[in-house]
């Protein structure tokens, strides 16, 4: 059976927009802690939340969240 890793570019995208976790959270309607746990890989967001984040950053979901199959 194949294994996979899940990573994201949230921190990079936030840096490009020069916004904090708290500012991003307010824009998409979640808590700062939610952003932190997603950004650090401790929590995988729902499809709806992933789409909201990608739309905020104006990129595709696949550019924000990356599945690395091994």
Biotite code that builds the C-alpha atoms (Angstrom):
import biotite.structure as struc

atoms = struc.array([
    struc.Atom([0.000, 0.000, 0.000], chain_id="A", res_id=1, res_name="UNK", atom_name="CA", element="C"),
    struc.Atom([1.289, 3.467, -0.902], chain_id="A", res_id=2, res_name="UNK", atom_name="CA", element="C"),
    struc.Atom([1.813, 6.089, 1.754], chain_id="A", res_id=3, res_name="UNK", atom_name="CA", element="C"),
    struc.Atom([1.362, 9.794, 1.306], chain_id="A", res_id=4, res_name="UNK", atom_name="CA", element="C"),
    struc.Atom([2.361, 13.012, 2.987], chain_id="A", res_id=5, res_name="UNK", atom_name="CA", element="C"),
    struc.Atom([0.254, 16.138, 3.048], chain_id="A", res_id=6, res_name="UNK", atom_name="CA", element="C"),
    struc.Atom([1.870, 19.557, 3.133], chain_id="A", res_id=7, res_name="UNK", atom_name="CA", element="C"),
    struc.Atom([0.779, 23.111, 2.485], chain_id="A", res_id=8, res_name="UNK", atom_name="CA", element="C"),
    struc.Atom([2.003, 26.516, 1.370], chain_id="A", res_id=9, res_name="UNK", atom_name="CA", element="C"),
    struc.Atom([-0.079, 28.618, 3.769], chain_id="A", res_id=10, res_name="UNK", atom_name="CA", element="C"),
    struc.Atom([2.880, 30.194, 5.554], chain_id="A", res_id=11, res_name="UNK", atom_name="CA", element="C"),
    struc.Atom([4.496, 31.092, 2.220], chain_id="A", res_id=12, res_name="UNK", atom_name="CA", element="C"),
    struc.Atom([1.258, 32.562, 0.874], chain_id="A", res_id=13, res_name="UNK", atom_name="CA", element="C"),
    struc.Atom([0.701, 34.540, 4.082], chain_id="A", res_id=14, res_name="UNK", atom_name="CA", element="C"),
    struc.Atom([4.211, 35.960, 3.823], chain_id="A", res_id=15, res_name="UNK", atom_name="CA", element="C"),
    struc.Atom([3.590, 36.989, 0.219], chain_id="A", res_id=16, res_name="UNK", atom_name="CA", element="C"),
    struc.Atom([0.445, 38.868, 1.303], chain_id="A", res_id=17, res_name="UNK", atom_name="CA", element="C"),
    struc.Atom([2.137, 40.086, 4.493], chain_id="A", res_id=18, res_name="UNK", atom_name="CA", element="C"),
    struc.Atom([-0.684, 38.929, 6.766], chain_id="A", res_id=19, res_name="UNK", atom_name="CA", element="C"),
    struc.Atom([-0.742, 37.177, 10.145], chain_id="A", res_id=20, res_name="UNK", atom_name="CA", element="C"),
    struc.Atom([-2.492, 33.942, 11.016], chain_id="A", res_id=21, res_name="UNK", atom_name="CA", element="C"),
    struc.Atom([-5.051, 36.015, 12.909], chain_id="A", res_id=22, res_name="UNK", atom_name="CA", element="C"),
    struc.Atom([-5.755, 38.231, 9.885], chain_id="A", res_id=23, res_name="UNK", atom_name="CA", element="C"),
    struc.Atom([-6.182, 35.196, 7.618], chain_id="A", res_id=24, res_name="UNK", atom_name="CA", element="C"),
    struc.Atom([-8.472, 33.547, 10.163], chain_id="A", res_id=25, res_name="UNK", atom_name="CA", element="C"),
    struc.Atom([-10.683, 36.647, 10.324], chain_id="A", res_id=26, res_name="UNK", atom_name="CA", element="C"),
    struc.Atom([-10.904, 36.823, 6.519], chain_id="A", res_id=27, res_name="UNK", atom_name="CA", element="C"),
    struc.Atom([-12.094, 33.219, 6.130], chain_id="A", res_id=28, res_name="UNK", atom_name="CA", element="C"),
    struc.Atom([-14.140, 32.885, 9.314], chain_id="A", res_id=29, res_name="UNK", atom_name="CA", element="C"),
    struc.Atom([-12.096, 30.574, 11.539], chain_id="A", res_id=30, res_name="UNK", atom_name="CA", element="C"),
    struc.Atom([-9.894, 30.965, 14.607], chain_id="A", res_id=31, res_name="UNK", atom_name="CA", element="C"),
    struc.Atom([-6.176, 31.702, 14.599], chain_id="A", res_id=32, res_name="UNK", atom_name="CA", element="C"),
    struc.Atom([-5.628, 28.313, 16.236], chain_id="A", res_id=33, res_name="UNK", atom_name="CA", element="C"),
    struc.Atom([-7.354, 26.613, 13.294], chain_id="A", res_id=34, res_name="UNK", atom_name="CA", element="C"),
    struc.Atom([-4.988, 28.348, 10.876], chain_id="A", res_id=35, res_name="UNK", atom_name="CA", element="C"),
    struc.Atom([-2.033, 27.371, 13.053], chain_id="A", res_id=36, res_name="UNK", atom_name="CA", element="C"),
    struc.Atom([-2.984, 23.695, 13.227], chain_id="A", res_id=37, res_name="UNK", atom_name="CA", element="C"),
    struc.Atom([-3.564, 23.519, 9.466], chain_id="A", res_id=38, res_name="UNK", atom_name="CA", element="C"),
    struc.Atom([-0.336, 25.389, 8.711], chain_id="A", res_id=39, res_name="UNK", atom_name="CA", element="C"),
    struc.Atom([1.723, 23.080, 10.933], chain_id="A", res_id=40, res_name="UNK", atom_name="CA", element="C"),
    struc.Atom([0.130, 19.943, 9.487], chain_id="A", res_id=41, res_name="UNK", atom_name="CA", element="C"),
    struc.Atom([-1.628, 18.850, 12.692], chain_id="A", res_id=42, res_name="UNK", atom_name="CA", element="C"),
    struc.Atom([-5.072, 19.231, 11.108], chain_id="A", res_id=43, res_name="UNK", atom_name="CA", element="C"),
    struc.Atom([-6.328, 18.604, 7.571], chain_id="A", res_id=44, res_name="UNK", atom_name="CA", element="C"),
    struc.Atom([-8.973, 21.170, 6.607], chain_id="A", res_id=45, res_name="UNK", atom_name="CA", element="C"),
    struc.Atom([-12.374, 20.339, 5.193], chain_id="A", res_id=46, res_name="UNK", atom_name="CA", element="C"),
    struc.Atom([-12.840, 20.718, 1.465], chain_id="A", res_id=47, res_name="UNK", atom_name="CA", element="C"),
    struc.Atom([-14.885, 23.875, 2.013], chain_id="A", res_id=48, res_name="UNK", atom_name="CA", element="C"),
    struc.Atom([-12.209, 25.469, 4.184], chain_id="A", res_id=49, res_name="UNK", atom_name="CA", element="C"),
    struc.Atom([-9.458, 24.492, 1.730], chain_id="A", res_id=50, res_name="UNK", atom_name="CA", element="C"),
    struc.Atom([-11.399, 26.127, -1.100], chain_id="A", res_id=51, res_name="UNK", atom_name="CA", element="C"),
    struc.Atom([-11.997, 29.279, 0.961], chain_id="A", res_id=52, res_name="UNK", atom_name="CA", element="C"),
    struc.Atom([-8.286, 29.548, 1.693], chain_id="A", res_id=53, res_name="UNK", atom_name="CA", element="C"),
    struc.Atom([-7.282, 28.975, -1.921], chain_id="A", res_id=54, res_name="UNK", atom_name="CA", element="C"),
    struc.Atom([-9.780, 31.573, -3.108], chain_id="A", res_id=55, res_name="UNK", atom_name="CA", element="C"),
    struc.Atom([-8.460, 34.069, -0.575], chain_id="A", res_id=56, res_name="UNK", atom_name="CA", element="C"),
    struc.Atom([-4.919, 33.567, -1.897], chain_id="A", res_id=57, res_name="UNK", atom_name="CA", element="C"),
    struc.Atom([-6.219, 33.484, -5.496], chain_id="A", res_id=58, res_name="UNK", atom_name="CA", element="C"),
    struc.Atom([-4.560, 30.163, -6.277], chain_id="A", res_id=59, res_name="UNK", atom_name="CA", element="C"),
    struc.Atom([-5.729, 26.606, -6.956], chain_id="A", res_id=60, res_name="UNK", atom_name="CA", element="C"),
    struc.Atom([-6.342, 24.304, -4.005], chain_id="A", res_id=61, res_name="UNK", atom_name="CA", element="C"),
    struc.Atom([-3.647, 21.999, -5.412], chain_id="A", res_id=62, res_name="UNK", atom_name="CA", element="C"),
    struc.Atom([-1.128, 24.848, -5.194], chain_id="A", res_id=63, res_name="UNK", atom_name="CA", element="C"),
    struc.Atom([-1.970, 25.544, -1.551], chain_id="A", res_id=64, res_name="UNK", atom_name="CA", element="C"),
    struc.Atom([-2.262, 21.931, -0.382], chain_id="A", res_id=65, res_name="UNK", atom_name="CA", element="C"),
    struc.Atom([0.157, 19.362, -1.754], chain_id="A", res_id=66, res_name="UNK", atom_name="CA", element="C"),
    struc.Atom([-0.192, 15.586, -1.571], chain_id="A", res_id=67, res_name="UNK", atom_name="CA", element="C"),
    struc.Atom([3.155, 13.797, -1.874], chain_id="A", res_id=68, res_name="UNK", atom_name="CA", element="C"),
    struc.Atom([2.646, 10.138, -2.706], chain_id="A", res_id=69, res_name="UNK", atom_name="CA", element="C"),
    struc.Atom([5.412, 7.731, -1.786], chain_id="A", res_id=70, res_name="UNK", atom_name="CA", element="C"),
])
